[in-house]
């Protein structure tokens, strides 16, 4: 099978990501009445999620996707295309799952047939290690998007786990909110809301508050980690940011580096006398030399859609009454996103970005991992910049940054290019473990570094091992 066909199969649902093989075991959901006063879910009827408009509680023999796929307590479409096919699925985690939603006026999330946004999931394992992990969904996905990449692993380690759909989702997420920037700003509010509620539920379930609350997430979920540690450090002990999206009023941001890619890539792909100049424009915009093998797929599935829907959220007037522009328009076409120039847009557009902008002023320990071959959020335009922001804010003592050679934005692409890429899931787990040591035993993580891709390592080693030292 060709690499492009493998890419299309691996990331069939990935167009909504940013914009970013389980062997199911039998899982059985039991009602509170069936459990009576005994059993591992005996306290389930006592649990109440503060502020929730709806909460459905289930007693499960398996909280990981090894069981929740079969029991209907996850949605595979939410996490399709985010992880390598061979990623191990842990099992043996019985406990309680609470699905529900907070009051909201938008209705883009169709999970459970609820047609209601601000949906969440909270999972409470029987064997609890005292910790709670909070995650916001990547891209414009829903609340189960982290189940394979993050949820399964932290649950198997004994953590309670809670995740949110961020309050709006899908490629029309920009329809939510009263003003530009409001839809993304709501993401931050919903993570804060879920964190407070989940901490209370954990205390109800285990009769004591969590000893440690950690935030983590990828892509837009990584942005949410950064924002929470900057704005609500009192709620968390630390976080791990997996290639978080960077928003800065003065740039760089998505709206500064995607338009040049959309304008230059067709000329590069066509070859001929303009190809070298177009290639230079691509690398100048931040797309690194050596990542060219990833450009065709990202042009087809990511760059155009991402630019248009985020530009519509933050600058809807650019294309007038039209919604989210014209797909794959040719430069020079009226209101074409390939010609978009963020720097010349009105002050109101920059004000919309300022609503969601990051500062680098983190208040709790943060570890960032980002791949050097990320061609959706190029590392030079994103985490390299954020690392400087943290340093400039005087918070470098709270920060570690690992640049992962060969890492790209979605790990499923590793299945198509195992000789060129490196999955970030193993690096995320190494960073998470390092954060545990940092917080629990005051063991300083390794110094920030660029982690070379081991030349002789096979796919299985790359999938399971990522030392945080060069």
Secondary structure per residue as TSV (DSSP state, phi and psi in degrees):
chain	resnum	aa	ss	phi	psi
A	1	X	-	360.0	137.7
A	2	X	-	-70.7	155.2
A	3	X	H	-56.4	-39.2
A	4	X	H	-66.3	-40.5
A	5	X	H	-64.5	-39.2
A	6	X	H	-63.4	-39.4
A	7	X	H	-61.3	-44.7
A	8	X	H	-64.9	-38.3
A	9	X	H	-70.5	-40.6
A	10	X	H	-69.4	-32.0
A	11	X	T	-126.0	45.2
A	12	X	T	-60.1	-32.3
A	13	X	T	-100.2	8.7
A	14	X	G	-80.1	-7.3
A	15	X	G	-61.2	-21.8
A	16	X	G	-95.6	9.4
A	17	X	S	-64.8	-62.4
A	18	X	-	-89.4	-51.1
A	19	X	-	-26.7	360.0
A	20	X	-	360.0	360.0
A	21	X	-	360.0	105.3
A	22	X	-	-82.6	147.5
A	23	X	-	-105.3	99.2
A	24	X	-	-64.4	138.5
A	25	X	-	-101.0	158.7
A	26	X	-	-70.0	130.1
A	27	X	-	-126.9	141.1
A	28	X	-	-127.5	128.2
A	29	X	-	-95.0	128.0
A	30	X	B	-115.2	145.4
A	31	X	-	-79.6	160.8
A	32	X	H	-60.1	-37.2
A	33	X	H	-64.2	-40.3
A	34	X	H	-66.4	-29.1
A	35	X	H	-76.0	-27.1
A	36	X	T	63.1	-141.4
A	37	X	T	-100.7	6.3
A	38	X	-	-128.4	-179.2
A	39	X	S	96.4	167.8
A	40	X	T	-71.7	-9.6
A	41	X	T	-115.8	25.6
A	42	X	T	-60.2	-27.3
A	43	X	T	-89.3	4.8
A	44	X	G	-59.1	-38.3
A	45	X	G	-66.5	-17.4
A	46	X	G	-81.6	-16.7
A	47	X	-	-77.8	135.6
A	48	X	-	-138.0	128.6
A	49	X	-	-89.4	111.5
A	50	X	T	-56.8	128.8
A	51	X	T	84.6	-8.1
A	52	X	E	-72.2	139.8
A	53	X	E	-84.2	-30.0
A	54	X	E	-142.1	141.8
A	55	X	E	-149.9	117.5
A	56	X	E	-109.2	121.2
A	57	X	E	-104.5	136.8
A	58	X	E	-133.6	139.0
A	59	X	E	-95.9	118.6
A	60	X	E	-118.5	141.8
A	61	X	S	-74.1	-18.0
A	62	X	-	-149.2	118.9
A	63	X	-	-91.3	-15.8
A	64	X	S	-83.7	171.8
A	65	X	H	-67.1	-11.3
A	66	X	H	-61.0	-22.5
A	67	X	H	-121.6	-32.7
A	68	X	H	-71.2	-23.3
A	69	X	H	-62.1	-48.0
A	70	X	H	-70.9	-34.9
A	71	X	H	-84.6	-8.9
A	72	X	T	82.9	19.8
A	73	X	S	-103.2	21.1
A	74	X	S	-149.4	176.0
A	75	X	-	-133.7	109.5
A	76	X	H	-58.3	-31.6
A	77	X	H	-62.4	-28.0
A	78	X	H	-65.3	-35.2
A	79	X	H	-112.5	10.5
A	80	X	T	-61.2	135.4
A	81	X	T	82.4	7.2
A	82	X	S	-100.9	-19.7
A	83	X	S	-131.5	155.8
A	84	X	-	-62.9	148.9
A	85	X	T	-60.8	-32.1
A	86	X	T	-86.9	5.4
A	87	X	-	-61.5	127.9
A	88	X	-	-63.8	143.0
A	89	X	-	-109.9	109.3
A	90	X	-	-71.4	163.5
A	91	X	-	-148.6	179.5
A	92	X	-	85.1	38.7
A	93	X	-	-126.3	81.9
A	94	X	-	-76.2	158.0
A	95	X	E	164.5	-159.3
A	96	X	E	-111.8	136.3
A	97	X	E	-119.0	136.1
A	98	X	E	-119.4	120.2
A	99	X	E	-109.6	140.8
A	100	X	E	-176.2	-166.8
A	101	X	E	-151.5	154.1
A	102	X	E	-92.2	160.4
A	103	X	-	-55.2	135.8
A	104	X	-	-161.1	158.1
A	105	X	S	-103.5	-10.1
A	106	X	-	-98.1	160.9
A	107	X	-	-142.2	43.5
A	108	X	-	-86.2	-17.8
A	109	X	-	-86.8	118.4
A	110	X	-	-100.0	2.5
A	111	X	G	-53.9	141.0
A	112	X	G	64.6	7.3
A	113	X	G	71.3	16.9
A	114	X	-	-79.4	-25.8
A	115	X	-	51.3	52.2
A	116	X	-	-150.8	133.1
A	117	X	S	-89.9	-177.3
A	118	X	S	62.7	34.8
A	119	X	E	-77.5	151.8
A	120	X	E	-143.3	163.5
A	121	X	E	-134.1	136.5
A	122	X	E	-126.2	128.6
A	123	X	E	-120.3	131.6
A	124	X	E	-125.2	97.9
A	125	X	E	-70.9	149.8
A	126	X	S	-61.2	-43.8
A	127	X	S	-96.1	97.1
A	128	X	-	-101.0	137.5
A	129	X	-	-94.9	3.7
A	130	X	S	95.0	-2.4
A	131	X	E	-111.8	164.2
A	132	X	E	-134.5	132.3
A	133	X	E	-114.1	129.7
A	134	X	E	-112.3	136.4
A	135	X	E	-140.6	138.1
A	136	X	E	-99.1	153.0
A	137	X	-	-73.7	147.6
A	138	X	S	-74.5	159.3
A	139	X	T	54.4	-134.5
A	140	X	T	-119.1	39.1
A	141	X	-	-88.2	-179.3
A	142	X	-	-103.9	-170.0
A	143	X	T	-71.5	-16.1
A	144	X	T	-94.5	5.8
A	145	X	T	-62.3	-27.3
A	146	X	T	-91.1	2.8
A	147	X	I	-59.3	-45.1
A	148	X	I	-78.8	-44.4
A	149	X	I	-74.8	-34.8
A	150	X	I	-126.5	-50.4
A	151	X	I	-58.2	-48.8
A	152	X	H	-54.4	-46.2
A	153	X	H	-69.2	-46.6
A	154	X	H	-69.7	-34.0
A	155	X	H	-63.1	-41.0
A	156	X	H	-66.0	-19.6
A	157	X	T	-93.1	1.7
A	158	X	T	99.7	2.0
A	159	X	-	-78.0	145.4
A	160	X	E	-72.6	151.9
A	161	X	E	-139.3	132.9
A	162	X	E	-136.1	139.8
A	163	X	E	-142.7	153.2
A	164	X	E	-128.9	154.8
A	165	X	-	-83.8	0.2
A	166	X	T	78.6	0.7
A	167	X	T	96.5	-10.5
A	168	X	-	-165.9	153.6
A	169	X	-	-161.0	175.0
A	170	X	S	84.1	169.2
A	171	X	T	-70.7	-10.7
A	172	X	T	-105.9	25.9
A	173	X	G	-56.9	-27.5
A	174	X	G	-66.2	-10.8
A	175	X	G	-72.9	-16.7
A	176	X	S	-80.7	154.5
A	177	X	S	92.9	154.2
A	178	X	S	-89.1	-20.6
A	179	X	S	-145.0	159.4
A	180	X	T	-53.6	135.2
A	181	X	T	91.8	-16.2
A	182	X	H	-64.7	-38.1
A	183	X	H	-63.3	-43.6
A	184	X	H	-70.9	-39.2
A	185	X	H	-58.5	-33.8
A	186	X	H	-63.6	-30.4
A	187	X	H	-55.4	-44.9
A	188	X	H	-65.0	-41.7
A	189	X	H	-62.0	-40.6
A	190	X	H	-69.8	-35.1
A	191	X	H	-66.5	-43.6
A	192	X	H	-59.8	-45.1
A	193	X	H	-59.8	-46.5
A	194	X	H	-66.7	-38.8
A	195	X	H	-59.4	-48.0
A	196	X	H	-62.5	-43.5
A	197	X	H	-67.2	-43.1
A	198	X	H	-65.9	-36.3
A	199	X	H	-61.7	-38.1
A	200	X	H	-67.7	-43.2
A	201	X	H	-64.5	-40.5
A	202	X	H	-58.4	-43.6
A	203	X	H	-64.4	-36.2
A	204	X	H	-64.2	-45.1
A	205	X	H	-70.7	-41.7
A	206	X	H	-109.7	1.8
A	207	X	S	66.7	21.9
A	208	X	S	-162.6	150.3
A	209	X	-	-69.5	161.6
A	210	X	-	-62.5	137.8
A	211	X	S	-74.0	-21.0
A	212	X	E	-152.0	130.8
A	213	X	E	-120.2	121.0
A	214	X	E	-118.9	141.2
A	215	X	E	-107.6	138.9
A	216	X	E	-154.1	159.5
A	217	X	E	171.8	163.4
A	218	X	E	-112.8	150.5
A	219	X	T	57.8	-120.2
A	220	X	H	-59.9	-30.0
A	221	X	H	-65.8	-34.1
A	222	X	H	-68.6	-38.0
A	223	X	H	-57.3	-42.4
A	224	X	H	-63.7	-36.1
A	225	X	H	-61.3	-49.2
A	226	X	H	-57.8	-48.0
A	227	X	H	-63.5	-41.6
A	228	X	H	-64.7	-42.6
A	229	X	H	-71.8	-22.2
A	230	X	H	-79.7	-38.2
A	231	X	H	-106.8	-24.6
A	232	X	-	-136.9	54.9
A	233	X	G	-63.5	-19.8
A	234	X	G	-66.1	-18.3
A	235	X	G	-89.5	-13.4
A	236	X	-	-130.4	158.0
A	237	X	S	-98.4	-20.1
A	238	X	E	170.9	-179.3
A	239	X	E	-158.0	161.6
A	240	X	E	-124.3	120.7
A	241	X	E	-102.9	116.6
A	242	X	E	-101.6	95.9
A	243	X	S	50.8	51.2
A	244	X	-	-64.2	147.1
A	245	X	-	-69.4	137.7
A	246	X	-	-103.2	125.8
A	247	X	-	-118.0	122.2
A	248	X	-	-135.3	134.7
A	249	X	T	-59.0	-38.8
A	250	X	T	-90.5	4.7
A	251	X	S	78.0	166.5
A	252	X	-	-73.9	157.0
A	253	X	S	-157.5	179.2
A	254	X	H	-52.2	-36.3
A	255	X	H	-79.3	-3.8
A	256	X	H	-101.1	-29.8
A	257	X	H	-107.7	-17.0
A	258	X	H	-76.2	-42.3
A	259	X	H	-56.7	-43.8
A	260	X	H	-60.1	-34.2
A	261	X	H	-67.4	-42.5
A	262	X	H	-64.4	-35.1
A	263	X	H	-75.7	-38.6
A	264	X	H	-89.4	-32.8
A	265	X	H	-59.0	-44.4
A	266	X	H	-56.7	-38.6
A	267	X	H	-68.5	-37.8
A	268	X	H	-63.9	-45.4
A	269	X	H	-66.8	-30.3
A	270	X	H	-73.8	-19.1
A	271	X	-	73.8	-162.2
A	272	X	S	83.3	-167.5
A	273	X	T	-69.9	-20.3
A	274	X	T	-89.9	-3.8
A	275	X	H	-67.2	-41.6
A	276	X	H	-64.4	-42.1
A	277	X	H	-65.3	-40.3
A	278	X	H	-64.4	-39.0
A	279	X	H	-62.1	-41.6
A	280	X	H	-62.9	-37.7
A	281	X	H	-65.3	-37.4
A	282	X	H	-64.5	-48.7
A	283	X	H	-68.4	-34.7
A	284	X	H	-63.5	-35.1
A	285	X	H	-71.2	-15.3
A	286	X	T	122.8	-4.9
A	287	X	-	-85.8	111.4
A	288	X	-	-71.6	145.0
A	289	X	T	-58.2	138.2
A	290	X	T	101.3	-12.1
A	291	X	-	-101.9	7.7
A	292	X	H	-57.5	-30.9
A	293	X	H	-64.9	-17.4
A	294	X	H	-94.2	-12.4
A	295	X	H	-65.4	-42.9
A	296	X	H	-58.3	-44.7
A	297	X	H	-65.9	-43.7
A	298	X	H	-68.2	-33.8
A	299	X	I	-63.7	-41.1
A	300	X	I	-72.9	-38.4
A	301	X	I	-110.8	-23.7
A	302	X	I	-117.2	-59.1
A	303	X	I	-56.4	-49.1
A	304	X	H	-66.2	-50.4
A	305	X	H	-62.3	-45.3
A	306	X	H	-60.5	-48.8
A	307	X	H	-56.8	-47.3
A	308	X	H	-68.9	-42.3
A	309	X	H	-76.6	-32.4
A	310	X	H	-78.0	-34.6
A	311	X	H	-63.9	-40.1
A	312	X	H	-61.7	-37.6
A	313	X	H	-66.1	-39.1
A	314	X	H	-102.5	-20.2
A	315	X	-	-145.9	65.1
A	316	X	G	-67.0	-21.1
A	317	X	G	-75.1	-14.1
A	318	X	G	-57.3	-39.8
A	319	X	G	-110.6	20.8
A	320	X	T	62.8	-133.3
A	321	X	T	-75.1	-15.9
A	322	X	S	-67.2	146.3
A	323	X	S	-103.9	117.7
A	324	X	S	60.9	35.1
A	325	X	-	65.1	-166.8
A	326	X	-	-111.0	119.6
A	327	X	T	-58.5	133.5
A	328	X	T	52.0	42.0
A	329	X	-	-71.4	153.4
A	330	X	-	-83.8	135.2
A	331	X	T	-50.0	137.2
A	332	X	T	101.2	-19.0
A	333	X	S	-67.6	137.3
A	334	X	T	-52.9	133.5
A	335	X	T	57.0	34.4
A	336	X	-	-80.3	132.5
A	337	X	G	-68.7	-17.9
A	338	X	G	-66.7	-22.2
A	339	X	G	-98.8	4.1
A	340	X	-	-62.9	132.8
A	341	X	-	-126.3	95.8
A	342	X	G	-57.9	-38.0
A	343	X	G	-62.7	-25.4
A	344	X	G	-99.2	2.4
A	345	X	S	-77.5	159.0
A	346	X	-	-60.9	162.2
A	347	X	H	-58.5	-31.4
A	348	X	H	-61.9	-32.7
A	349	X	H	-67.6	-45.4
A	350	X	H	-65.5	-32.0
A	351	X	H	-66.2	-37.1
A	352	X	H	-63.4	-40.9
A	353	X	H	-66.7	-35.0
A	354	X	H	-62.6	-25.2
A	355	X	T	-61.3	-29.6
A	356	X	T	-116.7	5.4
A	357	X	-	-69.5	150.7
A	358	X	-	-95.8	159.8
A	359	X	-	-122.4	-22.0
A	360	X	S	87.5	-4.0
A	361	X	-	-86.4	65.5
A	362	X	-	-69.3	147.4
A	363	X	S	-112.0	-1.6
A	364	X	S	-142.3	161.9
A	365	X	E	-57.4	137.0
A	366	X	E	-135.9	134.5
A	367	X	E	-117.9	129.0
A	368	X	E	-111.9	135.1
A	369	X	E	-122.7	138.2
A	370	X	E	-152.0	139.1
A	371	X	E	-85.0	141.5
A	372	X	T	-73.0	-16.9
A	373	X	T	-106.5	27.6
A	374	X	-	-73.6	116.2
A	375	X	S	-114.1	20.1
A	376	X	S	-106.2	-45.4
A	377	X	S	-120.4	81.0
A	378	X	-	-53.5	134.0
A	379	X	G	-59.7	-34.7
A	380	X	G	-69.5	-21.7
A	381	X	G	-101.3	2.1
A	382	X	T	-132.3	-95.2
A	383	X	H	-67.7	-29.6
A	384	X	H	-59.4	-40.9
A	385	X	H	-70.1	-43.1
A	386	X	H	-63.7	-37.8
A	387	X	H	-59.9	-39.9
A	388	X	H	-67.1	-36.8
A	389	X	H	-62.6	-43.3
A	390	X	H	-61.9	-43.6
A	391	X	H	-64.0	-44.3
A	392	X	H	-65.1	-27.9
A	393	X	T	-81.7	0.0
A	394	X	T	75.5	25.5
A	395	X	-	-114.7	18.2
A	396	X	G	-62.5	-24.3
A	397	X	G	-69.0	-14.9
A	398	X	G	-100.5	9.4
A	399	X	E	-133.8	140.3
A	400	X	E	-132.7	144.0
A	401	X	E	-136.6	121.0
A	402	X	E	-118.2	114.3
A	403	X	E	-89.5	121.2
A	404	X	E	-104.9	109.9
A	405	X	T	-64.1	129.7
A	406	X	T	87.9	-4.1
A	407	X	-	-79.3	142.1
A	408	X	-	-129.1	-177.3
A	409	X	S	-71.0	-39.1
A	410	X	-	-119.8	128.3
A	411	X	G	-67.1	-21.1
A	412	X	G	-62.9	-23.1
A	413	X	G	-66.3	-18.4
A	414	X	G	-59.8	-31.8
A	415	X	G	-64.3	-31.5
A	416	X	T	-86.0	-29.3
A	417	X	-	-131.2	60.1
A	418	X	T	-66.2	-17.4
A	419	X	T	-89.3	-6.6
A	420	X	T	-122.0	-26.7
A	421	X	-	-108.9	169.2
A	422	X	-	-136.8	126.4
A	423	X	-	-67.2	138.7
A	424	X	S	-85.5	-12.1
A	425	X	H	-59.1	-39.9
A	426	X	H	-67.2	-35.5
A	427	X	H	-71.3	-36.1
A	428	X	H	-61.4	-42.9
A	429	X	H	-68.0	-37.8
A	430	X	H	-63.7	-40.2
A	431	X	H	-66.7	-40.3
A	432	X	H	-62.8	-44.0
A	433	X	H	-64.0	-38.9
A	434	X	H	-64.6	-37.3
A	435	X	H	-64.8	-39.2
A	436	X	H	-58.0	-45.7
A	437	X	H	-65.9	-36.7
A	438	X	H	-62.3	-44.0
A	439	X	H	-81.8	-40.2
A	440	X	H	-87.5	-31.6
A	441	X	S	-126.5	8.2
A	442	X	-	55.5	33.8
A	443	X	-	-89.2	112.1
A	444	X	-	-64.9	130.7
A	445	X	-	-64.2	161.0
A	446	X	-	-55.6	154.2
A	447	X	-	-57.7	144.7
A	448	X	-	-51.2	139.9
A	449	X	E	-162.6	164.1
A	450	X	E	-92.0	124.9
A	451	X	E	-97.0	111.9
A	452	X	-	-67.7	148.1
A	453	X	-	-76.2	120.2
A	454	X	-	-61.0	121.5
A	455	X	T	-63.2	-34.6
A	456	X	T	-98.3	0.3
A	457	X	-	-75.1	136.8
A	458	X	-	-84.9	172.5
A	459	X	H	-55.7	-40.5
A	460	X	H	-67.5	-39.6
A	461	X	H	-63.5	-44.5
A	462	X	H	-63.6	-31.2
A	463	X	H	-75.5	-24.1
A	464	X	H	-117.4	-8.5
A	465	X	-	-134.3	134.1
A	466	X	-	-154.9	79.6
A	467	X	-	-59.9	141.6
A	468	X	S	-89.5	25.1
A	469	X	-	-126.2	142.3
A	470	X	-	-60.9	360.0
